[in-house]
Amino acid sequence: MSTGAGCRINQIGQNEWNYELQRYPYGETREYNRYGPFRTYRAAINHLDSHHANPGGWMVNRLEGLECEHDWQELNKYTLECSKCGRCK
């Protein structure tokens, strides 16, 4: 079950990520708590998963023009995800 909290995963530099998680009561406030920085997209997601209830999804905000030497990891049997930038293949 998810909380329905708003969540944004943000790339803030070449190897820097953070995430913003909506404060309770979800849907009634526009205030967010910010966590990070993290060196990779996957590190931010792992922190979110291990420290907070499932928000039910998130939006990813990437900086344009930054190159990534992708580190493809199996997300499921049909999809690969880059652990550094979160792009799927």
HTML snippet that shows the backbone in 3Dmol.js (N, CA, C, O; Angstrom):
<script src="https://3Dmol.org/build/3Dmol-min.js"></script>
<div id="view" style="width:600px;height:400px;position:relative"></div>
<script>
const pdb = `
ATOM      1  N   MET A   1       0.837  -1.174   0.000  1.00  0.00           N
ATOM      2  CA  MET A   1       0.000   0.000   0.000  1.00  0.00           C
ATOM      3  C   MET A   1       0.887   1.244   0.000  1.00  0.00           C
ATOM      4  O   MET A   1       1.920   1.274   0.668  1.00  0.00           O
ATOM      5  N   SER A   2       0.491   2.243  -0.732  1.00  0.00           N
ATOM      6  CA  SER A   2       1.293   3.462  -0.815  1.00  0.00           C
ATOM      7  C   SER A   2       0.633   4.590  -0.032  1.00  0.00           C
ATOM      8  O   SER A   2      -0.568   4.563   0.241  1.00  0.00           O
ATOM      9  N   THR A   3       1.449   5.583   0.324  1.00  0.00           N
ATOM     10  CA  THR A   3       0.958   6.721   1.091  1.00  0.00           C
ATOM     11  C   THR A   3       0.283   7.766   0.209  1.00  0.00           C
ATOM     12  O   THR A   3      -0.581   8.509   0.676  1.00  0.00           O
ATOM     13  N   GLY A   4       0.675   7.826  -1.074  1.00  0.00           N
ATOM     14  CA  GLY A   4       0.164   8.866  -1.959  1.00  0.00           C
ATOM     15  C   GLY A   4       0.914  10.178  -1.817  1.00  0.00           C
ATOM     16  O   GLY A   4       0.503  11.193  -2.379  1.00  0.00           O
ATOM     17  N   ALA A   5       2.019  10.166  -1.066  1.00  0.00           N
ATOM     18  CA  ALA A   5       2.814  11.384  -0.897  1.00  0.00           C
ATOM     19  C   ALA A   5       3.482  11.755  -2.212  1.00  0.00           C
ATOM     20  O   ALA A   5       3.881  10.877  -2.977  1.00  0.00           O
ATOM     21  N   GLY A   6       3.605  13.032  -2.476  1.00  0.00           N
ATOM     22  CA  GLY A   6       4.359  13.494  -3.627  1.00  0.00           C
ATOM     23  C   GLY A   6       5.842  13.233  -3.402  1.00  0.00           C
ATOM     24  O   GLY A   6       6.343  13.413  -2.293  1.00  0.00           O
ATOM     25  N   CYS A   7       6.543  12.811  -4.446  1.00  0.00           N
ATOM     26  CA  CYS A   7       7.971  12.524  -4.327  1.00  0.00           C
ATOM     27  C   CYS A   7       8.660  12.901  -5.631  1.00  0.00           C
ATOM     28  O   CYS A   7       8.203  12.557  -6.721  1.00  0.00           O
ATOM     29  N   ARG A   8       9.780  13.621  -5.489  1.00  0.00           N
ATOM     30  CA  ARG A   8      10.570  14.030  -6.651  1.00  0.00           C
ATOM     31  C   ARG A   8      12.013  13.600  -6.438  1.00  0.00           C
ATOM     32  O   ARG A   8      12.609  13.900  -5.404  1.00  0.00           O
ATOM     33  N   ILE A   9      12.579  12.890  -7.425  1.00  0.00           N
ATOM     34  CA  ILE A   9      13.989  12.508  -7.417  1.00  0.00           C
ATOM     35  C   ILE A   9      14.701  13.514  -8.319  1.00  0.00           C
ATOM     36  O   ILE A   9      14.362  13.629  -9.497  1.00  0.00           O
ATOM     37  N   ASN A  10      15.675  14.238  -7.789  1.00  0.00           N
ATOM     38  CA  ASN A  10      16.301  15.345  -8.514  1.00  0.00           C
ATOM     39  C   ASN A  10      17.794  15.117  -8.733  1.00  0.00           C
ATOM     40  O   ASN A  10      18.529  14.792  -7.800  1.00  0.00           O
ATOM     41  N   GLN A  11      18.228  15.292  -9.977  1.00  0.00           N
ATOM     42  CA  GLN A  11      19.662  15.308 -10.258  1.00  0.00           C
ATOM     43  C   GLN A  11      20.117  16.737 -10.041  1.00  0.00           C
ATOM     44  O   GLN A  11      19.598  17.662 -10.665  1.00  0.00           O
ATOM     45  N   ILE A  12      21.094  16.921  -9.149  1.00  0.00           N
ATOM     46  CA  ILE A  12      21.532  18.270  -8.808  1.00  0.00           C
ATOM     47  C   ILE A  12      22.963  18.549  -9.263  1.00  0.00           C
ATOM     48  O   ILE A  12      23.477  19.651  -9.069  1.00  0.00           O
ATOM     49  N   GLY A  13      23.609  17.542  -9.872  1.00  0.00           N
ATOM     50  CA  GLY A  13      24.967  17.672 -10.379  1.00  0.00           C
ATOM     51  C   GLY A  13      25.353  16.415 -11.125  1.00  0.00           C
ATOM     52  O   GLY A  13      24.542  15.501 -11.271  1.00  0.00           O
ATOM     53  N   GLN A  14      26.598  16.362 -11.603  1.00  0.00           N
ATOM     54  CA  GLN A  14      27.049  15.211 -12.393  1.00  0.00           C
ATOM     55  C   GLN A  14      26.857  13.899 -11.642  1.00  0.00           C
ATOM     56  O   GLN A  14      26.315  12.948 -12.204  1.00  0.00           O
ATOM     57  N   ASN A  15      27.277  13.828 -10.418  1.00  0.00           N
ATOM     58  CA  ASN A  15      27.115  12.628  -9.593  1.00  0.00           C
ATOM     59  C   ASN A  15      26.427  12.980  -8.284  1.00  0.00           C
ATOM     60  O   ASN A  15      26.840  12.523  -7.218  1.00  0.00           O
ATOM     61  N   GLU A  16      25.388  13.785  -8.364  1.00  0.00           N
ATOM     62  CA  GLU A  16      24.673  14.211  -7.163  1.00  0.00           C
ATOM     63  C   GLU A  16      23.170  14.149  -7.397  1.00  0.00           C
ATOM     64  O   GLU A  16      22.642  14.650  -8.390  1.00  0.00           O
ATOM     65  N   TRP A  17      22.511  13.516  -6.443  1.00  0.00           N
ATOM     66  CA  TRP A  17      21.060  13.361  -6.478  1.00  0.00           C
ATOM     67  C   TRP A  17      20.498  13.669  -5.104  1.00  0.00           C
ATOM     68  O   TRP A  17      21.186  13.519  -4.095  1.00  0.00           O
ATOM     69  N   ASN A  18      19.239  14.103  -5.069  1.00  0.00           N
ATOM     70  CA  ASN A  18      18.505  14.186  -3.820  1.00  0.00           C
ATOM     71  C   ASN A  18      17.061  13.792  -4.099  1.00  0.00           C
ATOM     72  O   ASN A  18      16.683  13.569  -5.249  1.00  0.00           O
ATOM     73  N   TYR A  19      16.269  13.707  -3.060  1.00  0.00           N
ATOM     74  CA  TYR A  19      14.841  13.522  -3.275  1.00  0.00           C
ATOM     75  C   TYR A  19      14.074  14.378  -2.297  1.00  0.00           C
ATOM     76  O   TYR A  19      14.537  14.670  -1.194  1.00  0.00           O
ATOM     77  N   GLU A  20      12.891  14.772  -2.726  1.00  0.00           N
ATOM     78  CA  GLU A  20      11.992  15.580  -1.922  1.00  0.00           C
ATOM     79  C   GLU A  20      10.720  14.778  -1.705  1.00  0.00           C
ATOM     80  O   GLU A  20      10.113  14.285  -2.656  1.00  0.00           O
ATOM     81  N   LEU A  21      10.326  14.654  -0.449  1.00  0.00           N
ATOM     82  CA  LEU A  21       9.165  13.862  -0.080  1.00  0.00           C
ATOM     83  C   LEU A  21       8.165  14.768   0.626  1.00  0.00           C
ATOM     84  O   LEU A  21       8.501  15.474   1.576  1.00  0.00           O
ATOM     85  N   GLN A  22       6.926  14.730   0.138  1.00  0.00           N
ATOM     86  CA  GLN A  22       5.871  15.591   0.676  1.00  0.00           C
ATOM     87  C   GLN A  22       5.633  15.300   2.157  1.00  0.00           C
ATOM     88  O   GLN A  22       5.610  14.146   2.584  1.00  0.00           O
ATOM     89  N   ARG A  23       5.455  16.378   2.932  1.00  0.00           N
ATOM     90  CA  ARG A  23       5.159  16.240   4.357  1.00  0.00           C
ATOM     91  C   ARG A  23       3.695  15.844   4.561  1.00  0.00           C
ATOM     92  O   ARG A  23       2.836  16.123   3.724  1.00  0.00           O
ATOM     93  N   TYR A  24       3.440  15.201   5.672  1.00  0.00           N
ATOM     94  CA  TYR A  24       2.079  14.811   6.050  1.00  0.00           C
ATOM     95  C   TYR A  24       1.307  16.042   6.490  1.00  0.00           C
ATOM     96  O   TYR A  24       1.931  16.898   7.118  1.00  0.00           O
ATOM     97  N   PRO A  25       0.046  16.223   6.236  1.00  0.00           N
ATOM     98  CA  PRO A  25      -0.887  15.316   5.571  1.00  0.00           C
ATOM     99  C   PRO A  25      -0.761  15.399   4.048  1.00  0.00           C
ATOM    100  O   PRO A  25      -0.865  16.476   3.461  1.00  0.00           O
ATOM    101  N   TYR A  26      -0.538  14.247   3.423  1.00  0.00           N
ATOM    102  CA  TYR A  26      -0.302  14.158   1.989  1.00  0.00           C
ATOM    103  C   TYR A  26      -1.493  14.691   1.212  1.00  0.00           C
ATOM    104  O   TYR A  26      -2.644  14.403   1.541  1.00  0.00           O
ATOM    105  N   GLY A  27      -1.208  15.462   0.187  1.00  0.00           N
ATOM    106  CA  GLY A  27      -2.249  16.042  -0.639  1.00  0.00           C
ATOM    107  C   GLY A  27      -2.823  17.330  -0.074  1.00  0.00           C
ATOM    108  O   GLY A  27      -3.497  18.072  -0.788  1.00  0.00           O
ATOM    109  N   GLU A  28      -2.565  17.606   1.203  1.00  0.00           N
ATOM    110  CA  GLU A  28      -3.097  18.819   1.823  1.00  0.00           C
ATOM    111  C   GLU A  28      -2.027  19.878   2.050  1.00  0.00           C
ATOM    112  O   GLU A  28      -2.343  21.029   2.349  1.00  0.00           O
ATOM    113  N   THR A  29      -0.776  19.497   1.909  1.00  0.00           N
ATOM    114  CA  THR A  29       0.316  20.454   2.102  1.00  0.00           C
ATOM    115  C   THR A  29       1.226  20.447   0.884  1.00  0.00           C
ATOM    116  O   THR A  29       1.373  19.427   0.210  1.00  0.00           O
ATOM    117  N   ARG A  30       1.825  21.581   0.612  1.00  0.00           N
ATOM    118  CA  ARG A  30       2.782  21.685  -0.496  1.00  0.00           C
ATOM    119  C   ARG A  30       4.207  21.689   0.016  1.00  0.00           C
ATOM    120  O   ARG A  30       5.138  21.965  -0.741  1.00  0.00           O
ATOM    121  N   GLU A  31       4.390  21.386   1.289  1.00  0.00           N
ATOM    122  CA  GLU A  31       5.718  21.387   1.886  1.00  0.00           C
ATOM    123  C   GLU A  31       6.375  20.018   1.725  1.00  0.00           C
ATOM    124  O   GLU A  31       5.733  18.977   1.863  1.00  0.00           O
ATOM    125  N   TYR A  32       7.681  20.053   1.428  1.00  0.00           N
ATOM    126  CA  TYR A  32       8.454  18.830   1.187  1.00  0.00           C
ATOM    127  C   TYR A  32       9.687  18.821   2.075  1.00  0.00           C
ATOM    128  O   TYR A  32      10.237  19.878   2.388  1.00  0.00           O
ATOM    129  N   ASN A  33      10.121  17.646   2.479  1.00  0.00           N
ATOM    130  CA  ASN A  33      11.416  17.461   3.127  1.00  0.00           C
ATOM    131  C   ASN A  33      12.404  16.997   2.068  1.00  0.00           C
ATOM    132  O   ASN A  33      12.056  16.210   1.188  1.00  0.00           O
ATOM    133  N   ARG A  34      13.639  17.485   2.154  1.00  0.00           N
ATOM    134  CA  ARG A  34      14.672  17.132   1.172  1.00  0.00           C
ATOM    135  C   ARG A  34      15.713  16.228   1.836  1.00  0.00           C
ATOM    136  O   ARG A  34      16.134  16.470   2.968  1.00  0.00           O
ATOM    137  N   TYR A  35      16.119  15.178   1.108  1.00  0.00           N
ATOM    138  CA  TYR A  35      17.095  14.207   1.593  1.00  0.00           C
ATOM    139  C   TYR A  35      18.222  14.073   0.575  1.00  0.00           C
ATOM    140  O   TYR A  35      17.975  14.046  -0.631  1.00  0.00           O
ATOM    141  N   GLY A  36      19.442  13.990   1.054  1.00  0.00           N
ATOM    142  CA  GLY A  36      20.596  13.852   0.176  1.00  0.00           C
ATOM    143  C   GLY A  36      21.632  14.884   0.530  1.00  0.00           C
ATOM    144  O   GLY A  36      21.490  15.581   1.534  1.00  0.00           O
ATOM    145  N   PRO A  37      22.664  14.999  -0.265  1.00  0.00           N
ATOM    146  CA  PRO A  37      22.836  14.438  -1.606  1.00  0.00           C
ATOM    147  C   PRO A  37      23.324  12.988  -1.582  1.00  0.00           C
ATOM    148  O   PRO A  37      23.888  12.512  -0.597  1.00  0.00           O
ATOM    149  N   PHE A  38      23.089  12.315  -2.693  1.00  0.00           N
ATOM    150  CA  PHE A  38      23.517  10.937  -2.924  1.00  0.00           C
ATOM    151  C   PHE A  38      24.345  10.908  -4.203  1.00  0.00           C
ATOM    152  O   PHE A  38      24.135  11.733  -5.093  1.00  0.00           O
ATOM    153  N   ARG A  39      25.284   9.969  -4.307  1.00  0.00           N
ATOM    154  CA  ARG A  39      26.170   9.910  -5.483  1.00  0.00           C
ATOM    155  C   ARG A  39      25.488   9.342  -6.718  1.00  0.00           C
ATOM    156  O   ARG A  39      25.912   9.630  -7.837  1.00  0.00           O
ATOM    157  N   THR A  40      24.436   8.540  -6.542  1.00  0.00           N
ATOM    158  CA  THR A  40      23.745   7.952  -7.688  1.00  0.00           C
ATOM    159  C   THR A  40      22.236   8.002  -7.480  1.00  0.00           C
ATOM    160  O   THR A  40      21.747   8.174  -6.364  1.00  0.00           O
ATOM    161  N   TYR A  41      21.523   7.847  -8.576  1.00  0.00           N
ATOM    162  CA  TYR A  41      20.063   7.723  -8.548  1.00  0.00           C
ATOM    163  C   TYR A  41      19.668   6.544  -7.664  1.00  0.00           C
ATOM    164  O   TYR A  41      18.771   6.674  -6.830  1.00  0.00           O
ATOM    165  N   ARG A  42      20.327   5.390  -7.834  1.00  0.00           N
ATOM    166  CA  ARG A  42      19.982   4.180  -7.086  1.00  0.00           C
ATOM    167  C   ARG A  42      20.195   4.379  -5.588  1.00  0.00           C
ATOM    168  O   ARG A  42      19.413   3.863  -4.789  1.00  0.00           O
ATOM    169  N   ALA A  43      21.234   5.115  -5.185  1.00  0.00           N
ATOM    170  CA  ALA A  43      21.470   5.388  -3.766  1.00  0.00           C
ATOM    171  C   ALA A  43      20.325   6.208  -3.176  1.00  0.00           C
ATOM    172  O   ALA A  43      19.910   5.970  -2.041  1.00  0.00           O
ATOM    173  N   ALA A  44      19.816   7.168  -3.937  1.00  0.00           N
ATOM    174  CA  ALA A  44      18.671   7.959  -3.473  1.00  0.00           C
ATOM    175  C   ALA A  44      17.435   7.077  -3.313  1.00  0.00           C
ATOM    176  O   ALA A  44      16.730   7.177  -2.309  1.00  0.00           O
ATOM    177  N   ILE A  45      17.167   6.217  -4.292  1.00  0.00           N
ATOM    178  CA  ILE A  45      16.014   5.312  -4.225  1.00  0.00           C
ATOM    179  C   ILE A  45      16.162   4.339  -3.056  1.00  0.00           C
ATOM    180  O   ILE A  45      15.196   4.086  -2.336  1.00  0.00           O
ATOM    181  N   ASN A  46      17.357   3.796  -2.861  1.00  0.00           N
ATOM    182  CA  ASN A  46      17.580   2.870  -1.754  1.00  0.00           C
ATOM    183  C   ASN A  46      17.337   3.546  -0.405  1.00  0.00           C
ATOM    184  O   ASN A  46      16.769   2.938   0.503  1.00  0.00           O
ATOM    185  N   HIS A  47      17.768   4.805  -0.272  1.00  0.00           N
ATOM    186  CA  HIS A  47      17.528   5.542   0.971  1.00  0.00           C
ATOM    187  C   HIS A  47      16.031   5.767   1.173  1.00  0.00           C
ATOM    188  O   HIS A  47      15.515   5.574   2.273  1.00  0.00           O
ATOM    189  N   LEU A  48      15.351   6.166   0.132  1.00  0.00           N
ATOM    190  CA  LEU A  48      13.900   6.355   0.200  1.00  0.00           C
ATOM    191  C   LEU A  48      13.212   5.067   0.650  1.00  0.00           C
ATOM    192  O   LEU A  48      12.378   5.082   1.555  1.00  0.00           O
ATOM    193  N   ASP A  49      13.569   3.956   0.011  1.00  0.00           N
ATOM    194  CA  ASP A  49      12.948   2.662   0.324  1.00  0.00           C
ATOM    195  C   ASP A  49      13.217   2.204   1.755  1.00  0.00           C
ATOM    196  O   ASP A  49      12.351   1.590   2.378  1.00  0.00           O
ATOM    197  N   SER A  50      14.396   2.490   2.278  1.00  0.00           N
ATOM    198  CA  SER A  50      14.748   1.987   3.605  1.00  0.00           C
ATOM    199  C   SER A  50      14.376   2.929   4.752  1.00  0.00           C
ATOM    200  O   SER A  50      14.442   2.536   5.917  1.00  0.00           O
ATOM    201  N   HIS A  51      13.985   4.170   4.436  1.00  0.00           N
ATOM    202  CA  HIS A  51      13.689   5.136   5.499  1.00  0.00           C
ATOM    203  C   HIS A  51      12.258   5.667   5.505  1.00  0.00           C
ATOM    204  O   HIS A  51      11.864   6.348   6.451  1.00  0.00           O
ATOM    205  N   HIS A  52      11.479   5.371   4.476  1.00  0.00           N
ATOM    206  CA  HIS A  52      10.138   5.953   4.389  1.00  0.00           C
ATOM    207  C   HIS A  52       9.141   4.940   3.840  1.00  0.00           C
ATOM    208  O   HIS A  52       9.513   3.972   3.177  1.00  0.00           O
ATOM    209  N   ALA A  53       7.871   5.185   4.131  1.00  0.00           N
ATOM    210  CA  ALA A  53       6.810   4.364   3.541  1.00  0.00           C
ATOM    211  C   ALA A  53       6.766   4.620   2.034  1.00  0.00           C
ATOM    212  O   ALA A  53       7.190   5.676   1.564  1.00  0.00           O
ATOM    213  N   ASN A  54       6.257   3.660   1.293  1.00  0.00           N
ATOM    214  CA  ASN A  54       6.159   3.747  -0.167  1.00  0.00           C
ATOM    215  C   ASN A  54       5.277   4.934  -0.565  1.00  0.00           C
ATOM    216  O   ASN A  54       4.097   4.966  -0.216  1.00  0.00           O
ATOM    217  N   PRO A  55       5.841   5.924  -1.299  1.00  0.00           N
ATOM    218  CA  PRO A  55       5.012   7.046  -1.718  1.00  0.00           C
ATOM    219  C   PRO A  55       4.074   6.689  -2.872  1.00  0.00           C
ATOM    220  O   PRO A  55       3.135   7.433  -3.153  1.00  0.00           O
ATOM    221  N   GLY A  56       4.314   5.575  -3.535  1.00  0.00           N
ATOM    222  CA  GLY A  56       3.448   5.167  -4.647  1.00  0.00           C
ATOM    223  C   GLY A  56       3.951   5.602  -6.009  1.00  0.00           C
ATOM    224  O   GLY A  56       3.242   5.443  -7.003  1.00  0.00           O
ATOM    225  N   GLY A  57       5.142   6.140  -6.079  1.00  0.00           N
ATOM    226  CA  GLY A  57       5.733   6.582  -7.338  1.00  0.00           C
ATOM    227  C   GLY A  57       6.458   7.895  -7.128  1.00  0.00           C
ATOM    228  O   GLY A  57       6.396   8.490  -6.052  1.00  0.00           O
ATOM    229  N   TRP A  58       7.147   8.342  -8.167  1.00  0.00           N
ATOM    230  CA  TRP A  58       7.892   9.588  -8.089  1.00  0.00           C
ATOM    231  C   TRP A  58       8.147  10.129  -9.477  1.00  0.00           C
ATOM    232  O   TRP A  58       8.020   9.423 -10.477  1.00  0.00           O
ATOM    233  N   MET A  59       8.507  11.392  -9.516  1.00  0.00           N
ATOM    234  CA  MET A  59       8.891  12.055 -10.751  1.00  0.00           C
ATOM    235  C   MET A  59      10.405  12.218 -10.716  1.00  0.00           C
ATOM    236  O   MET A  59      10.965  12.558  -9.674  1.00  0.00           O
ATOM    237  N   VAL A  60      11.078  11.980 -11.845  1.00  0.00           N
ATOM    238  CA  VAL A  60      12.530  12.133 -11.924  1.00  0.00           C
ATOM    239  C   VAL A  60      12.853  13.405 -12.703  1.00  0.00           C
ATOM    240  O   VAL A  60      12.400  13.580 -13.834  1.00  0.00           O
ATOM    241  N   ASN A  61      13.630  14.282 -12.096  1.00  0.00           N
ATOM    242  CA  ASN A  61      14.078  15.523 -12.727  1.00  0.00           C
ATOM    243  C   ASN A  61      15.574  15.412 -12.976  1.00  0.00           C
ATOM    244  O   ASN A  61      16.373  15.480 -12.043  1.00  0.00           O
ATOM    245  N   ARG A  62      15.953  15.239 -14.256  1.00  0.00           N
ATOM    246  CA  ARG A  62      17.364  15.124 -14.628  1.00  0.00           C
ATOM    247  C   ARG A  62      17.861  16.442 -15.210  1.00  0.00           C
ATOM    248  O   ARG A  62      17.104  17.171 -15.850  1.00  0.00           O
ATOM    249  N   LEU A  63      19.134  16.741 -14.984  1.00  0.00           N
ATOM    250  CA  LEU A  63      19.755  17.912 -15.599  1.00  0.00           C
ATOM    251  C   LEU A  63      20.064  17.584 -17.053  1.00  0.00           C
ATOM    252  O   LEU A  63      20.555  16.496 -17.353  1.00  0.00           O
ATOM    253  N   GLU A  64      19.789  18.491 -17.930  1.00  0.00           N
ATOM    254  CA  GLU A  64      20.053  18.296 -19.358  1.00  0.00           C
ATOM    255  C   GLU A  64      21.533  18.472 -19.657  1.00  0.00           C
ATOM    256  O   GLU A  64      22.215  19.275 -19.021  1.00  0.00           O
ATOM    257  N   GLY A  65      22.018  17.719 -20.623  1.00  0.00           N
ATOM    258  CA  GLY A  65      23.375  17.890 -21.126  1.00  0.00           C
ATOM    259  C   GLY A  65      24.460  17.151 -20.367  1.00  0.00           C
ATOM    260  O   GLY A  65      25.630  17.234 -20.741  1.00  0.00           O
ATOM    261  N   LEU A  66      24.107  16.430 -19.310  1.00  0.00           N
ATOM    262  CA  LEU A  66      25.119  15.671 -18.580  1.00  0.00           C
ATOM    263  C   LEU A  66      25.212  14.265 -19.150  1.00  0.00           C
ATOM    264  O   LEU A  66      24.197  13.605 -19.371  1.00  0.00           O
ATOM    265  N   GLU A  67      26.429  13.818 -19.384  1.00  0.00           N
ATOM    266  CA  GLU A  67      26.654  12.477 -19.906  1.00  0.00           C
ATOM    267  C   GLU A  67      26.694  11.480 -18.749  1.00  0.00           C
ATOM    268  O   GLU A  67      27.081  11.821 -17.631  1.00  0.00           O
ATOM    269  N   CYS A  68      26.291  10.253 -19.033  1.00  0.00           N
ATOM    270  CA  CYS A  68      26.341   9.193 -18.031  1.00  0.00           C
ATOM    271  C   CYS A  68      26.989   7.962 -18.660  1.00  0.00           C
ATOM    272  O   CYS A  68      26.599   7.522 -19.742  1.00  0.00           O
ATOM    273  N   GLU A  69      27.975   7.421 -17.970  1.00  0.00           N
ATOM    274  CA  GLU A  69      28.534   6.130 -18.374  1.00  0.00           C
ATOM    275  C   GLU A  69      27.660   5.086 -17.691  1.00  0.00           C
ATOM    276  O   GLU A  69      27.930   4.669 -16.564  1.00  0.00           O
ATOM    277  N   HIS A  70      26.609   4.671 -18.390  1.00  0.00           N
ATOM    278  CA  HIS A  70      25.560   3.847 -17.802  1.00  0.00           C
ATOM    279  C   HIS A  70      26.095   2.574 -17.156  1.00  0.00           C
ATOM    280  O   HIS A  70      26.998   1.915 -17.670  1.00  0.00           O
ATOM    281  N   ASP A  71      25.509   2.260 -16.023  1.00  0.00           N
ATOM    282  CA  ASP A  71      25.780   1.025 -15.290  1.00  0.00           C
ATOM    283  C   ASP A  71      24.449   0.271 -15.246  1.00  0.00           C
ATOM    284  O   ASP A  71      23.664   0.430 -14.312  1.00  0.00           O
ATOM    285  N   TRP A  72      24.207  -0.554 -16.275  1.00  0.00           N
ATOM    286  CA  TRP A  72      22.919  -1.217 -16.432  1.00  0.00           C
ATOM    287  C   TRP A  72      22.752  -2.355 -15.432  1.00  0.00           C
ATOM    288  O   TRP A  72      23.607  -3.233 -15.325  1.00  0.00           O
ATOM    289  N   GLN A  73      21.641  -2.327 -14.705  1.00  0.00           N
ATOM    290  CA  GLN A  73      21.263  -3.366 -13.755  1.00  0.00           C
ATOM    291  C   GLN A  73      19.887  -3.878 -14.146  1.00  0.00           C
ATOM    292  O   GLN A  73      19.064  -3.114 -14.650  1.00  0.00           O
ATOM    293  N   GLU A  74      19.625  -5.157 -13.920  1.00  0.00           N
ATOM    294  CA  GLU A  74      18.320  -5.714 -14.270  1.00  0.00           C
ATOM    295  C   GLU A  74      17.263  -5.191 -13.303  1.00  0.00           C
ATOM    296  O   GLU A  74      17.351  -5.398 -12.093  1.00  0.00           O
ATOM    297  N   LEU A  75      16.264  -4.510 -13.857  1.00  0.00           N
ATOM    298  CA  LEU A  75      15.154  -3.988 -13.060  1.00  0.00           C
ATOM    299  C   LEU A  75      14.084  -5.064 -12.919  1.00  0.00           C
ATOM    300  O   LEU A  75      13.562  -5.308 -11.832  1.00  0.00           O
ATOM    301  N   ASN A  76      13.776  -5.691 -14.026  1.00  0.00           N
ATOM    302  CA  ASN A  76      12.941  -6.895 -14.063  1.00  0.00           C
ATOM    303  C   ASN A  76      13.405  -7.685 -15.277  1.00  0.00           C
ATOM    304  O   ASN A  76      14.363  -7.279 -15.936  1.00  0.00           O
ATOM    305  N   LYS A  77      12.765  -8.783 -15.586  1.00  0.00           N
ATOM    306  CA  LYS A  77      13.298  -9.613 -16.671  1.00  0.00           C
ATOM    307  C   LYS A  77      13.171  -8.982 -18.050  1.00  0.00           C
ATOM    308  O   LYS A  77      13.711  -9.521 -19.016  1.00  0.00           O
ATOM    309  N   TYR A  78      12.478  -7.865 -18.171  1.00  0.00           N
ATOM    310  CA  TYR A  78      12.298  -7.192 -19.460  1.00  0.00           C
ATOM    311  C   TYR A  78      13.028  -5.856 -19.561  1.00  0.00           C
ATOM    312  O   TYR A  78      13.190  -5.326 -20.660  1.00  0.00           O
ATOM    313  N   THR A  79      13.470  -5.307 -18.434  1.00  0.00           N
ATOM    314  CA  THR A  79      13.998  -3.948 -18.429  1.00  0.00           C
ATOM    315  C   THR A  79      15.315  -3.857 -17.673  1.00  0.00           C
ATOM    316  O   THR A  79      15.497  -4.490 -16.633  1.00  0.00           O
ATOM    317  N   LEU A  80      16.226  -3.061 -18.212  1.00  0.00           N
ATOM    318  CA  LEU A  80      17.461  -2.714 -17.519  1.00  0.00           C
ATOM    319  C   LEU A  80      17.361  -1.257 -17.084  1.00  0.00           C
ATOM    320  O   LEU A  80      16.795  -0.425 -17.794  1.00  0.00           O
ATOM    321  N   GLU A  81      17.917  -0.956 -15.910  1.00  0.00           N
ATOM    322  CA  GLU A  81      17.911   0.408 -15.385  1.00  0.00           C
ATOM    323  C   GLU A  81      19.344   0.802 -15.054  1.00  0.00           C
ATOM    324  O   GLU A  81      20.100   0.007 -14.495  1.00  0.00           O
ATOM    325  N   CYS A  82      19.710   2.019 -15.400  1.00  0.00           N
ATOM    326  CA  CYS A  82      21.025   2.524 -15.041  1.00  0.00           C
ATOM    327  C   CYS A  82      20.997   2.925 -13.562  1.00  0.00           C
ATOM    328  O   CYS A  82      20.170   3.736 -13.147  1.00  0.00           O
ATOM    329  N   SER A  83      21.904   2.349 -12.778  1.00  0.00           N
ATOM    330  CA  SER A  83      21.926   2.656 -11.345  1.00  0.00           C
ATOM    331  C   SER A  83      22.453   4.074 -11.080  1.00  0.00           C
ATOM    332  O   SER A  83      22.226   4.629 -10.004  1.00  0.00           O
ATOM    333  N   LYS A  84      23.160   4.663 -12.066  1.00  0.00           N
ATOM    334  CA  LYS A  84      23.703   5.999 -11.874  1.00  0.00           C
ATOM    335  C   LYS A  84      22.684   7.103 -12.175  1.00  0.00           C
ATOM    336  O   LYS A  84      22.600   8.092 -11.447  1.00  0.00           O
ATOM    337  N   CYS A  85      21.903   6.926 -13.265  1.00  0.00           N
ATOM    338  CA  CYS A  85      21.005   8.007 -13.678  1.00  0.00           C
ATOM    339  C   CYS A  85      19.527   7.611 -13.727  1.00  0.00           C
ATOM    340  O   CYS A  85      18.670   8.473 -13.921  1.00  0.00           O
ATOM    341  N   GLY A  86      19.214   6.325 -13.556  1.00  0.00           N
ATOM    342  CA  GLY A  86      17.828   5.887 -13.521  1.00  0.00           C
ATOM    343  C   GLY A  86      17.146   5.705 -14.856  1.00  0.00           C
ATOM    344  O   GLY A  86      15.960   5.379 -14.911  1.00  0.00           O
ATOM    345  N   ARG A  87      17.888   5.915 -15.941  1.00  0.00           N
ATOM    346  CA  ARG A  87      17.271   5.689 -17.260  1.00  0.00           C
ATOM    347  C   ARG A  87      17.074   4.204 -17.495  1.00  0.00           C
ATOM    348  O   ARG A  87      17.862   3.376 -17.036  1.00  0.00           O
ATOM    349  N   CYS A  88      16.009   3.881 -18.217  1.00  0.00           N
ATOM    350  CA  CYS A  88      15.714   2.486 -18.525  1.00  0.00           C
ATOM    351  C   CYS A  88      16.074   2.166 -19.961  1.00  0.00           C
ATOM    352  O   CYS A  88      16.046   3.030 -20.837  1.00  0.00           O
ATOM    353  N   LYS A  89      16.415   0.896 -20.186  1.00  0.00           N
ATOM    354  CA  LYS A  89      16.808   0.432 -21.516  1.00  0.00           C
ATOM    355  C   LYS A  89      15.893  -0.703 -21.911  1.00  0.00           C
ATOM    356  O   LYS A  89      16.033  -1.258 -23.001  1.00  0.00           O
TER     357      LYS A  89
END
`;
const viewer = $3Dmol.createViewer("view");
viewer.addModel(pdb, "pdb");
viewer.setStyle({}, {cartoon: {color: "spectrum"}});
viewer.zoomTo();
viewer.render();
</script>
